[in-house]
């Protein structure tokens, strides 16, 4: 309901997963939530875009029946919040996502990211695994002065191929994913608080990724006999600014402005045959601007209310 309140007081089915649970359960991918939330089924495509069914409702992609949000900003593709930056994950089971919009009849999944810490903290992790997996990430967080704090994280993930191509005689499916996220929080006075979020992500893989299916998709075969080597590249950038202004002891105004851009290029050997006749190239570029204004009651009034425009 877009206000701070006790989970037990909310008349809806909501699961909140804290940062400590995310760390202890070693949640590294979105589909790891299957083990922590009931009535949810998540799987991920080659480009890390999830397909979600929640309480039997959902489809393919981020906004088809179940919406994804990072700090109240809707995410339209990709995953731009990493587990190391997430304070908690809130899962709202539908069909009650009225305030979130976006045709979220199945519900909503919201990431709340971490704010800068009050003292300087630094963290770095390295992870190695099979198929030449190499994952690196680093975080630093702390105050720039008594009114401004910063949190920044960078990551680089890579793994080798694991699908044997019977024509080209090599393992394809290798992927690299790297990016960064910066959070700035400023509190110039007691009545105002400003959040600025910046993030970028680059993803490259030789796995097949169909961004959409051509009319003759029924002829697609899963046998791996490519003549053309598949490739998929995606660049994502996003920025959001939130201003929280307390007008008086009973009234607060929130302004949330965001911008999202993505660049997608896919190359696929569509029919999976060792003949050079079926190269499928798919291009998809997206830009989304949004502005949300909310006026809400605060304090100890007898009636809680909120009015907003998006």
Residue, then its C-alpha position, 0 to 999 in steps of 0.5 A: x500500500x506504499x507506506x511503512x506498516x507492520x506486515x501483520x496489519x496488511x490485509x493481503x498475502x505478502x511474503x517478505x524475505x530479508x537480506x539475512x535470509x538472502x545471504x544465508x540461503x545463497x540466493x543468487x538467481x531469481x528462480x531461487x525464490x521457488x524454495x522460499x515462497x509458496x504458490x510461485x514458479x519461476x524459471x529463467x531464460x538464457x538472457x536472465x529474464x524470468x518467466x513467473x506463475x504466481x497462484x496459477x496466473x502469469x506468462x512469459x516476461x517481466x510484466x505479463x501477469x506478474x510485475x517486477x519492481x525495484x524501489x517502486x519503479x517497474x522493471x520491463x526487462x532484465x534484472x538490474x538489482x543484484x542480491x548483494x544490493x537487496x535489503x529485502x524482497x516483497x512478494x505480493x500475491x494477486x489478484x490485489x496489485x491495484x496500486x502497482x498497475x501494469x496488468x499485475x493480476x497475478x501479483x507483484x515482486x518488489x526489490x527494496x535495495x540497500x541504502x548507504x551505511x552510517x559508517x564505511x563498510x567494504x566487501x569483496x567476494x570471489x566465486x569459482x565453479x564448474x564450466x569455467x564459472x568466475x564470479x566477482x563482486x565488490x561493494x563499498x558504502x558509507x557517508x560522504x558527509x553528515x547529510x549525504x551517503x553513497x553505496x556502490x557495487x560492481x560485478x563481473x560474472x562469466x561461465x563457459x559453454x555447456x551445450x555441444x554443437x554437433x556441427x561446429x564441434x564445440x561447446x556454446x552457451x558461454x556468457x558474461x554479465x557485468x555492471x554496476x549500481x550506485x545509490x546516493x541518499x541525501x537528507x538536507x533537512x528533517x523535512x526532505x529526503x532524496x534517493x538517487x539510483x543509477x545502474x547499468x548492465x551488459x550481458x553477452x551470451x552465445x545461447x539462443x534467445x528468442x525475443x519473440x517468435x516468428x509466425x512459423x515458430x511451430x517448426x522449431x526443433x531442439x536438436x543442436x545442429x547449428x550452422x550459424x552460431x547463436x549470439x545475444x547482446x543486451x545493454x541496460x541503463x536506468x536512473x531513478x530519483x525519489x523525493x520524499x517531502x514532509x509537508x507537515x506533521x500529517x501530510x507527505x508528498x513523494x515524487x518518483x522519476x525514472x528512466x530506463x533504456x535497453x539495447x537488444x541484439x539477437x542472432x539465432x540459427x532458427x531451424x537448427x539444421x547444418x545448412x546456411x538458410x535460416x539465420x534469424x536476427x532480432x532487434x529490440x530497443x526500449x526506452x521508458x520514462x515514468x513519473x509518479x506523484x503520491x500525496x499521503x497521510x502520515x502520523x496518528x490520524x484516524x483515517x489513512x489515505x493516499x492519492x496518486x498519479x502516474 
